[in-house]
Amino acid sequence: MTQSGSPQKDFSLNVSIPQAAVPFKSILCTEELQRRPSRPADYERENRALVKLVSALADSPSTMFHTFAATIQDITQCDSAGLSLPTKNGKTPHVDGTRFYGLPLSFGGCGDLLDHNRTLLFRHFERHSPYLLLITPAAEECLLVPFYVAGNAVGSIWAIKHSDRRKFDAEDHRVMASLGKVASSAYQALVHIDNLKIQVAEREKAEAEVRKMASGLEAKIRRLVEANVVGIFMWNLEGGITGANEAFLHLVQYEREDLATRRVCWTDLNPAEWRDRDEQAIAELKTTGIFQPFEKEYLRKDGSRVSVLLGGALFERSGNEGVSFVLDLSERKRAETALRRSESYLAQAQQMAHIGSWAWEIPSLNGSYASEEWYRIHGLDPQCGIPTWEQRLQRIHPEDRSRYQAAINRAIADKSGYDVEFRILHPSSRGKYIRAVGRPILSSSGDLLEFVGVSMDVTENKQAEEERERLRRVQADLAHVIRVSTMGELTASLAHEIKQPIGAAVTNAEACLRLLNRDQPDMPEAREAALEMASDARRAADIIDRVRSLYQKGSPHLGIVDVNELIKEMVRLLHNEANRHSVTMFTDLAVGLPTVTADRVQLQQALMNLMVNGIDAMRNISGELSIKSQLTPDGQVLISVRDAGVGLPIEDLDKMFNAFFTTKLHGTGLGLSITRSIVESHGGRIWATANSGAGATFHFTLPPIVE
């Protein structure tokens, strides 16, 4: 609001606006304008004022409203005048220096004027708007006239009289309405100017951003070219190279001087077999302005070739010059070659090992990958693709199907691996044994995604196991025959061995009877004789049990065996046989020797074979047979049987344990062979050495029980 004339008290519109004191209608007196005497019109003065306003609008639109307030005062002879526009939010006043152009709708009568959309005349306006009490002298009357844009009231011009020497009349209303049209034009001009300013500012901002972006992009492109991460070169369609970075020059092995002297063109880099593809790229350039990246080869300066990925574009779509990037594919090509070689090696290894790899997904259980060997093992055609889960299940032997499916279901539920053997119905054979080993693949969140693994054709292994089992039974039968044969040779010694405790038992029994038949029975002596008799009977029973165990035929039975006790048993069993051939037996048994896991009967046979061979070697010359036990430095239990016989032929040491090899006139050549089989089946090793003097020593080891 612009004010002039009588003195006034300054106030700020930044303070809150008080609520109205009296009703709006009580101070409204617009109808009196037509009833009051009207002063004569002064058109000349009015025309000068209008010309002045139009000139101000043309010369200085920004000061137009200041001029407008002074013009209203001059024509209406009022004390204060101005122009009011509502603020954008309709609440907060807009302050421009000391003149108020933007007022809230609730400030003074501006809002009332726009609400009624007509001229309003107020008397003592401060009664309705108490904040005007701050202005002195008080306003007697206030005339507000709206002005319009496109039929809508957008603001008001107003005049205030602070005295009652003259009141506003109809002429004042007419002149104010005429000035309102000028205010409308001024308002539209200023709005247009503001819009232009906004557009100019926005355009300048956009241009600045484009310049900034272009500058940044140029710097990035320059950085990319100079970084030499990829080869970059500029060219023209005639074949010339107009510029290149060091990466490109290094790739094709040319110098920058070659470019400067035009000794190299991009057409010179293309092998003859790539010309058709290059022509396609040029045609693509002329049509679209770019050509999509493609792989090709370049000829280097030394004539060698390099694999590259090439892509490019024209600077201008219809132009003649452009830029290309060149990526060296040498490492990738080498990696691809190495990968193909590895895949070939893997395929050959799978074929030789009868192992096929595969992968199947969750939850469909359908295969996502299978190697060629997998197809071969299952007798399937790779061209037909991987069979579904149901098809794979149907190819499993009916007796193994439920067990296989249970293993898969358990692995899925537990998200764990599985290892299962089963038979498949092979279209070209009687069937195969398959071993499948799978491992789960989990996502980062722990969800089961798929299983990967291998399938192995173990048919030959199964057949070999069956054959080994058959041979083991044959060997067991043969070992039994050898034991029986050996025991037959020892019949005389065994008979004498058994006869001794039986004879002693008979003698003790007779003594016991004599002691009991006395007139006064000697009970203590009789009891002693009875105890001796029982002891002799047990000794005879033990001998019979040992002999019977050697005669028994059955499957191997592993148990804990004390090697020293076993040696003592065999010494007692063969004692008479050794005496019969004038052979003295000695033992040297290590104290604290660890026990072993073994089949007791088989171990007895192995030790008996070596001891009998030793006794037989000294049949005609007598001598000593030494049986020794000890622990080797690497923790193995070592048993050695040393004789003083005829010794071993040095040239035949490597054949001693072969089947059917013998140095005896009537030997079968099976004893040492069976002994070796027994020792090796228990995880041990057997060998023979010639003594420094007479005879030979046979050694064998057994792994101890680890506690």
C-alpha positions in Angstrom: 0.0 0.0 0.0 1.5 3.3 -1.1 0.8 6.3 1.2 1.4 10.0 0.8 -0.1 13.4 2.0 -0.7 13.7 5.7 1.9 12.3 8.2 1.5 8.7 9.3 3.0 6.4 11.8 5.2 3.6 10.4 4.2 0.0 11.1 5.3 -3.5 10.1 3.2 -6.2 8.4 5.4 -8.9 9.7 3.3 -8.9 12.9 0.2 -11.0 13.1 -2.9 -9.5 11.7 -5.6 -8.8 14.3 -9.1 -10.2 13.9 -11.9 -7.7 12.7 -13.5 -5.7 15.5 -16.9 -4.8 13.9 -18.8 -6.5 11.1 -17.8 -5.7 7.6 -21.2 -4.5 6.5 -21.4 -1.9 9.3 -18.6 0.2 7.6 -19.7 -0.4 4.0 -21.2 2.7 2.2 -20.7 2.0 -1.5 -24.3 2.9 -2.5 -23.7 6.6 -1.4 -21.3 7.1 -4.3 -24.2 7.6 -6.7 -26.2 9.8 -4.3 -23.4 12.3 -3.5 -22.8 15.4 -5.6 -20.2 14.6 -8.3 -17.4 16.9 -9.3 -17.0 17.7 -13.0 -14.8 15.4 -15.1 -11.3 16.7 -16.0 -10.5 14.7 -19.1 -7.4 16.6 -20.0 -5.9 15.9 -16.6 -7.0 12.3 -16.9 -5.5 11.9 -20.3 -2.1 13.3 -19.2 -2.2 10.8 -16.3 -2.9 7.9 -18.6 -0.2 8.9 -21.0 2.2 9.1 -18.1 1.3 5.7 -16.9 1.6 4.1 -20.3 5.1 5.8 -20.7 6.1 4.5 -17.3 5.0 1.0 -18.3 7.0 1.1 -21.5 10.1 2.8 -20.0 10.4 1.1 -16.6 7.9 -1.6 -15.8 9.6 -2.4 -12.5 8.6 1.2 -11.1 5.2 1.1 -12.7 3.3 0.6 -9.4 5.1 3.4 -7.7 4.0 5.7 -10.5 0.5 4.3 -10.3 0.0 5.3 -6.7 1.1 8.9 -7.4 -1.2 9.1 -10.4 -4.2 8.0 -8.3 -3.4 10.6 -5.7 -3.1 13.3 -8.3 -6.4 12.6 -10.1 -8.6 11.8 -7.0 -6.9 14.4 -4.7 -6.8 11.7 -2.0 -4.4 11.5 0.9 -3.1 7.9 0.3 -3.2 5.6 -2.7 -1.9 2.4 -4.0 -2.3 -1.0 -5.7 -2.8 -4.3 -4.0 -2.2 -7.8 -5.2 -2.9 -10.9 -3.1 0.2 -13.0 -2.2 0.5 -16.5 -3.8 -0.4 -18.3 -0.6 -3.1 -15.7 0.3 -1.8 -15.2 3.9 1.7 -13.7 4.2 2.1 -10.0 3.1 4.8 -9.3 0.5 6.9 -6.2 1.4 8.8 -4.3 -1.4 10.7 -1.4 0.3 8.2 0.9 1.8 5.4 0.1 -0.6 3.1 -2.8 -0.2 2.0 -4.6 -3.4 1.2 -8.1 -2.2 -1.3 -8.3 0.7 -3.0 -11.4 2.3 -6.6 -11.8 1.5 -7.5 -11.1 5.1 -5.5 -7.8 5.1 -7.7 -4.7 4.9 -10.5 -4.9 2.3 -8.5 -6.7 -0.4 -10.0 -10.1 0.3 -13.5 -8.6 0.7 -13.1 -6.8 -2.6 -12.1 -9.9 -4.5 -14.9 -11.9 -2.8 -17.5 -9.4 -3.9 -15.9 -8.7 -7.3 -17.1 -5.1 -7.3 -16.2 -1.6 -6.2 -16.4 -1.0 -2.4 -16.4 2.2 -0.3 -15.6 2.0 3.4 -16.0 4.5 6.2 -13.6 4.4 9.2 -12.0 1.2 8.0 -10.0 0.9 11.2 -13.2 -0.1 13.1 -13.2 -3.3 11.0 -9.4 -3.7 10.8 -7.9 -2.5 14.2 -4.3 -2.5 12.9 -5.2 0.7 10.9 -5.5 2.4 14.3 -1.7 2.7 14.1 -2.0 5.1 11.2 -2.6 8.8 12.0 -4.6 10.6 11.1 -7.3 8.0 10.8 -8.8 7.0 7.4 -12.2 8.6 6.9 -13.0 6.8 3.7 -11.4 4.1 1.5 -12.4 3.5 -2.1 -11.3 0.1 -3.6 -11.8 -0.7 -7.3 -11.0 -4.2 -8.7 -9.1 -4.7 -12.0 -9.4 -7.8 -14.1 -7.5 -10.2 -16.3 -9.5 -12.5 -18.6 -12.7 -11.6 -16.6 -11.2 -12.5 -13.2 -10.4 -10.0 -10.5 -6.7 -10.2 -9.8 -6.1 -7.1 -7.6 -7.3 -3.7 -6.6 -6.4 0.0 -6.8 -7.4 2.1 -3.8 -7.5 5.6 -2.4 -7.9 6.8 1.2 -9.0 10.2 2.6 -7.8 11.0 6.1 -10.2 14.0 6.4 -13.8 14.8 5.7 -13.2 18.0 3.7 -14.3 16.1 0.5 -15.8 12.7 0.1 -15.4 10.3 -2.8 -18.1 10.6 -5.5 -19.2 8.9 -8.8 -16.5 10.8 -10.8 -13.8 9.3 -8.5 -15.3 5.9 -9.2 -15.3 6.4 -13.0 -11.7 7.6 -13.0 -10.6 4.7 -10.7 -12.3 2.2 -13.0 -10.5 3.8 -16.0 -7.2 3.5 -14.2 -8.1 -0.1 -13.3 -7.8 -1.0 -17.0 -4.3 0.4 -17.1 -3.5 -1.5 -14.0 -4.7 -4.7 -15.7 -2.4 -4.1 -18.6 0.5 -3.3 -16.3 -0.2 -6.4 -14.3 -0.2 -8.6 -17.4 2.9 -6.9 -18.7 4.7 -7.5 -15.4 3.5 -11.1 -15.2 4.7 -11.6 -18.8 8.1 -10.0 -17.9 8.3 -12.2 -14.8 7.6 -15.3 -16.8 10.2 -14.3 -19.3 12.7 -13.8 -16.5 11.8 -17.2 -15.2 12.2 -18.7 -18.6 15.5 -16.9 -19.2 16.8 -18.0 -15.8 15.7 -21.6 -16.4 17.3 -21.5 -19.9 20.5 -20.0 -18.5 20.5 -22.7 -15.8 19.9 -25.4 -18.3 22.7 -24.0 -20.6 25.0 -23.8 -17.6 24.2 -27.4 -16.7 24.7 -28.5 -20.4 28.0 -26.7 -20.4 29.0 -28.3 -17.1 27.9 -31.7 -18.4 29.7 -31.2 -21.7 32.8 -30.1 -19.9 32.6 -33.1 -17.5 31.8 -35.5 -20.4 34.7 -34.1 -22.4 37.0 -34.6 -19.4 35.7 -38.1 -19.0 36.2 -38.9 -22.6 39.7 -37.4 -22.6 40.4 -39.4 -19.4 39.1 -42.6 -21.1 41.3 -42.0 -24.1 44.4 -41.2 -22.2 43.9 -44.0 -19.6 44.5 -46.5 -22.4 42.1 -49.0 -20.9 40.9 -49.8 -24.5 42.2 -48.9 -27.8 40.5 -45.8 -29.4 41.2 -44.3 -32.8 39.6 -41.7 -35.1 39.1 -42.4 -38.8 37.4 -41.3 -42.0 35.6 -43.5 -44.5 38.4 -43.2 -47.0 40.5 -45.4 -44.7 42.6 -42.8 -43.0 43.4 -42.9 -39.3 43.3 -39.3 -38.0 44.2 -40.0 -34.3 44.7 -42.8 -31.8 45.7 -43.4 -28.2 48.7 -45.4 -27.1 46.6 -48.5 -26.3 45.6 -48.8 -30.0 49.1 -48.1 -31.3 50.5 -50.8 -28.9 47.8 -53.2 -30.0 48.7 -53.0 -33.7 52.4 -52.3 -33.0 52.6 -49.1 -35.0 54.3 -45.8 -33.9 52.7 -42.4 -33.7 55.1 -41.3 -36.5 53.4 -43.9 -38.7 50.1 -42.1 -38.2 51.6 -38.6 -38.8 53.2 -39.7 -42.1 50.1 -41.6 -43.1 52.0 -44.9 -43.5 49.1 -46.8 -42.0 45.4 -46.9 -42.8 42.7 -48.8 -41.1 42.0 -50.7 -44.3 45.6 -52.0 -44.1 44.8 -53.6 -40.7 42.1 -55.8 -42.1 42.9 -59.4 -43.3 41.4 -60.3 -46.7 38.9 -62.8 -45.2 37.4 -60.0 -43.0 36.6 -57.6 -45.9 33.0 -58.7 -46.3 32.3 -58.2 -42.6 34.0 -54.8 -42.7 31.8 -53.8 -45.7 28.7 -54.8 -43.6 29.9 -52.5 -40.8 30.4 -49.6 -43.3 26.9 -50.1 -44.7 25.5 -50.1 -41.2 27.4 -46.9 -40.5 25.9 -45.1 -43.5 22.4 -46.3 -42.5 22.3 -45.7 -38.8 25.5 -43.8 -38.0 26.9 -46.6 -35.8 28.0 -50.2 -36.2 27.4 -52.8 -33.5 30.5 -54.4 -31.9 31.8 -57.5 -33.5 34.8 -59.8 -33.2 37.4 -59.9 -35.9 41.2 -59.9 -36.4 43.7 -57.1 -37.1 47.0 -57.4 -38.9 49.9 -56.0 -36.8 52.9 -54.3 -38.3 55.0 -57.4 -38.0 52.3 -59.5 -39.9 51.0 -61.3 -36.9 47.3 -61.3 -36.0 45.4 -60.2 -32.9 41.8 -61.0 -32.1 39.8 -57.8 -31.2 36.3 -56.6 -30.5 35.5 -53.6 -32.7 32.7 -51.0 -32.5 32.3 -47.5 -33.7 30.1 -44.5 -34.7 30.2 -41.5 -37.0 30.6 -38.1 -35.3 27.7 -36.9 -37.4 25.2 -39.3 -38.9 25.7 -38.0 -42.5 29.4 -37.2 -41.9 32.6 -38.9 -43.1 34.6 -39.1 -39.8 34.1 -41.2 -36.7 35.6 -43.0 -33.8 36.0 -46.6 -32.8 37.0 -48.6 -29.7 39.2 -51.7 -30.0 39.4 -54.3 -27.2 42.2 -56.8 -27.2 40.7 -60.3 -27.0 44.0 -62.2 -26.9 43.6 -63.1 -23.2 40.0 -64.1 -23.6 40.9 -66.2 -26.7 43.7 -67.9 -24.7 41.3 -68.5 -21.8 38.7 -69.9 -24.2 41.3 -72.2 -25.7 42.4 -73.3 -22.3 38.8 -73.9 -21.3 38.1 -76.0 -24.3 41.3 -78.0 -23.6 40.2 -78.5 -20.0 36.8 -79.5 -21.1 38.3 -82.0 -23.5 40.6 -83.3 -20.8 37.7 -83.6 -18.4 35.6 -85.4 -21.0 38.4 -87.9 -21.7 39.1 -88.4 -17.9 35.3 -89.0 -17.3 35.3 -91.5 -20.2 38.3 -93.4 -18.9 37.0 -93.4 -15.3 33.4 -94.1 -16.3 32.3 -91.0 -14.4 29.6 -88.6 -15.7 28.8 -85.2 -14.1 25.3 -83.7 -13.8 23.1 -81.1 -12.1 19.4 -81.1 -11.3 17.2 -78.3 -10.0 14.9 -77.8 -7.0 12.0 -78.2 -6.8 11.3 -79.8 -10.2 14.1 -82.4 -9.9 14.6 -82.1 -13.6 18.2 -82.0 -14.9 19.8 -78.8 -16.0 23.1 -80.3 -17.1 24.6 -83.7 -18.0 28.0 -84.5 -19.5 28.4 -86.8 -22.5 29.8 -89.5 -20.3 26.6 -89.4 -18.2 24.6 -90.1 -21.3 27.0 -92.9 -22.4 26.8 -94.6 -18.9 23.0 -94.5 -19.0 22.8 -95.6 -22.7 21.0 -92.4 -23.7 21.2 -90.1 -26.7 22.4 -86.5 -25.9 20.3 -85.3 -28.8 17.2 -86.3 -26.9 18.0 -84.1 -23.9 18.1 -84.9 -20.3 15.2 -87.2 -19.2 12.7 -85.9 -16.6 12.8 -87.0 -13.0 10.0 -89.6 -13.7 11.9 -91.0 -16.7 15.1 -91.3 -14.7 13.3 -93.0 -11.9 11.7 -95.5 -14.2 15.2 -96.6 -15.5 16.2 -97.6 -12.0 15.9 -101.3 -11.1 12.5 -101.8 -9.3 14.3 -103.4 -6.3 16.5 -100.3 -5.9 14.0 -97.6 -6.8 12.5 -96.9 -3.4 15.9 -96.9 -1.7 17.2 -94.4 -4.2 14.1 -92.1 -3.9 14.4 -92.2 -0.1 18.0 -91.1 -0.3 17.1 -88.2 -2.6 14.2 -87.1 -0.4 16.4 -87.2 2.7 19.1 -85.1 1.0 16.5 -82.5 0.0 14.9 -82.3 3.4 18.3 -82.0 5.2 20.0 -79.9 2.5 22.8 -82.4 2.6 24.8 -84.5 0.2 24.0 -88.1 -0.7 25.9 -91.2 -1.8 23.8 -94.1 -3.1 24.4 -97.2 -5.2 21.7 -98.6 -7.5 21.1 -100.7 -10.6 19.8 -99.3 -13.8 18.0 -101.0 -16.7 20.4 -100.5 -19.5 18.9 -100.8 -23.1 22.0 -102.6 -24.5 23.1 -104.8 -21.6 21.8 -106.9 -18.7 22.0 -103.8 -16.4 24.6 -101.7 -14.7 25.6 -100.8 -11.2 25.7 -97.0 -10.7 27.0 -95.0 -7.8 25.7 -91.4 -7.6 27.2 -88.8 -5.3 25.5 -85.4 -5.0 26.2 -82.2 -3.2 23.7 -79.4 -2.5 24.1 -75.8 -3.8 22.5 -73.2 -1.5 21.7 -69.5 -2.1 23.2 -66.7 0.0 20.0 -66.9 2.2 20.4 -70.7 2.7 17.7 -71.8 0.2 18.4 -75.1 -1.7 18.8 -74.3 -5.4 20.1 -77.5 -7.0 22.2 -80.6 -6.6 25.5 -81.2 -8.6 27.5 -84.4 -8.6 28.7 -87.4 -10.5 27.5 -90.8 -11.5 30.0 -93.6 -11.7 29.6 -96.9 -13.6 30.8 -99.3 -10.9 29.6 -102.4 -12.8 33.2 -103.7 -13.3 34.0 -103.0 -9.6 30.9 -105.0 -8.6 31.9 -107.8 -10.8 35.5 -107.6 -9.5 34.2 -107.7 -5.9 32.1 -110.8 -6.7 35.2 -112.4 -8.4 37.4 -111.5 -5.4 34.8 -113.0 -3.1 34.8 -116.2 -5.1 38.6 -116.3 -5.1 38.6 -115.6 -1.3 36.4 -118.6 -0.8 38.6 -120.7 -3.0 41.7 -119.5 -1.1 40.0 -120.2 2.2 39.2 -123.7 1.0 42.8 -124.2 -0.1 44.1 -122.8 3.1 41.9 -125.2 5.0 43.3 -128.1 2.8 46.9 -126.9 3.6 46.1 -126.8 7.3 44.6 -130.2 7.2 47.6 -131.5 5.2 50.0 -129.9 7.6 48.2 -131.3 10.6 48.3 -134.7 8.9 52.1 -134.4 8.7 52.1 -133.6 12.4 49.9 -136.5 13.4 52.7 -138.3 15.3 53.8 -135.2 17.1 50.3 -134.2 17.9 49.5 -137.8 19.1 52.5 -137.7 21.5 51.5 -134.1 22.6 48.0 -135.3 23.5 49.2 -138.6 25.0 51.4 -136.9 27.6 48.6 -135.1 29.5 46.2 -138.0 29.1 48.8 -140.5 30.5 49.6 -138.1 33.4 45.8 -137.8 34.1 45.6 -141.7 34.2 48.5 -141.9 36.6 47.0 -139.2 38.9 43.6 -141.0 38.8 45.2 -144.3 39.9 47.1 -142.6 42.7 43.9 -140.9 43.8 42.1 -144.3 44.0 44.9 -145.9 46.0 44.9 -143.1 48.5 41.1 -143.4 48.8 41.2 -147.2 49.2 43.4 -147.2 52.4 41.9 -148.1 55.7 42.4 -144.6 56.6 42.0 -142.6 53.3 44.6 -139.9 52.8 42.1 -137.2 51.8 44.7 -134.3 51.3 46.9 -136.4 49.1 43.9 -137.7 47.2 42.6 -134.2 46.7 46.0 -133.1 45.3 46.0 -136.0 42.9 42.5 -135.2 41.7 43.6 -131.6 41.1 46.6 -132.7 39.1 44.3 -135.0 37.1 42.0 -132.2 36.3 44.9 -130.0 35.2 46.2 -132.7 32.9 42.7 -133.2 31.4 42.4 -129.4 30.7 45.8 -129.4 29.1 44.8 -132.2 26.8 41.5 -130.4 26.0 43.4 -127.2 25.2 45.6 -129.2 22.7 42.6 -130.7 21.1 40.9 -127.3 20.9 43.9 -125.8 19.2 44.1 -128.7 16.7 40.3 -128.5 16.1 40.5 -124.8 15.4 43.1 -125.4 12.7 40.8 -128.1 11.2 37.7 -125.8 11.2 36.4 -124.4 7.9 34.5 -121.1 7.9 34.4 -117.4 7.2 37.1 -115.2 8.6 36.3 -113.8 12.0 38.3 -110.7 13.2 39.0 -110.2 16.8 41.7 -108.8 19.2 44.7 -111.1 19.2 47.7 -111.0 21.5 50.6 -111.9 19.2 52.9 -113.1 22.1 50.2 -115.5 23.4 49.6 -116.8 19.8 53.4 -117.5 19.5 53.4 -119.4 22.8 50.5 -121.5 21.7 52.1 -122.5 18.4 55.4 -123.3 20.2 53.5 -125.6 22.5 51.7 -127.2 19.6 54.8 -127.8 17.6 57.1 -128.7 20.5 57.1 -132.5 19.9 57.5 -132.0 16.1 60.6 -129.9 16.8 61.9 -132.5 19.3 61.3 -135.3 16.8 63.8 -133.5 14.4 66.2 -132.5 17.1 65.2 -128.8 16.7 65.3 -126.6 19.8 62.8 -123.7 19.8 63.5 -120.3 21.5 61.3 -117.2 21.8 62.2 -113.6 22.3 59.0 -111.7 22.9 58.8 -108.0 23.4 57.2 -106.8 26.6 54.1 -104.6 26.3 53.6 -105.4 22.6 50.3 -103.9 21.4 47.5 -106.2 20.3 46.3 -106.6 16.7 43.0 -107.1 14.9 43.1 -110.4 13.1 41.4 -113.7 12.3 43.0 -115.9 15.0 42.9 -119.1 12.9 44.4 -117.5 9.8 47.2 -116.0 11.9 47.9 -119.4 13.5 48.2 -120.9 10.1 50.6 -118.2 8.8 52.8 -118.6 11.8 52.6 -122.4 11.7 53.5 -122.5 8.0 56.7 -120.5 8.8 57.6 -122.5 11.9 57.0 -125.9 10.1 59.1 -124.7 7.1 61.9 -123.8 9.6 61.8 -127.2 11.3 61.7 -128.9 8.0 64.7 -127.0 6.8 66.7 -128.4 9.8 65.3 -132.0 9.4 68.6 -133.7 8.9 71.0 -131.3 10.6 69.2 -130.3 13.8 69.5 -126.7 15.0 67.7 -123.9 16.6 64.4 -122.2 15.7 63.9 -118.7 17.0 60.6 -116.8 17.1 60.9 -113.1 17.9 58.3 -110.3 18.4 59.1 -106.6 18.5 57.8 -103.2 17.6 59.3 -101.4 14.6 60.3 -97.7 14.6 57.2 -96.9 12.6 54.9 -98.7 15.2 54.2 -102.0 13.4 54.2 -105.3 15.1 57.1 -107.4 13.7 57.3 -111.3 14.0 60.4 -113.0 12.8 61.0 -116.8 12.4 64.7 -117.6 12.1 66.1 -121.1 11.3 69.6 -122.5 10.9 68.8 -124.7 8.0 70.0 -125.0 4.4 69.1 -121.4 3.6 67.4 -119.8 0.6 68.6 -119.6 -3.0 69.5 -116.0 -3.6 68.4 -116.0 -7.2 64.9 -117.1 -6.1 64.2 -114.7 -3.3 61.8 -112.7 -5.4 59.8 -115.8 -6.2 59.5 -117.3 -2.7 55.9 -116.2 -2.2 54.6 -117.0 -5.7 52.0 -119.7 -5.9 53.3 -123.1 -6.8 56.9 -122.1 -6.3 58.8 -124.6 -4.0 62.3 -125.7 -3.3 61.1 -129.0 -1.6 61.0 -132.2 -3.5 57.4 -133.0 -2.5 56.2 -129.4 -1.8 53.0 -128.0 -3.3 54.3 -124.4 -3.5 51.2 -123.1 -1.8 52.2 -122.6 1.9 54.2 -119.4 1.5 51.7 -118.0 -1.0 48.8 -118.5 1.4 50.9 -117.1 4.2 51.5 -113.9 2.1 47.8 -113.6 1.3 46.9 -113.9 5.0 49.4 -111.3 6.1 48.5 -108.8 3.3 44.8 -109.3 3.9 45.5 -108.1 7.5 47.3 -105.0 6.2 50.8 -106.4 6.8 53.8 -107.2 4.7 56.0 -110.4 4.5 59.6 -110.9 3.2 62.5 -113.3 3.7 66.2 -112.6 4.2 69.3 -114.9 4.2 71.1 -115.1 7.4 74.8 -114.1 7.7 75.5 -117.7 8.7 73.3 -120.7 8.0 69.6 -120.6 7.4 67.1 -117.9 6.6 64.7 -115.6 8.5 61.1 -114.9 7.5 59.6 -111.6 8.7 56.0 -110.2 8.6 54.4 -107.1 10.1 50.9 -106.4 11.3 49.3 -103.0 12.1 48.6 -102.6 15.8 45.3 -101.5 17.3 45.5 -97.7 17.9 44.1 -96.8 21.3 
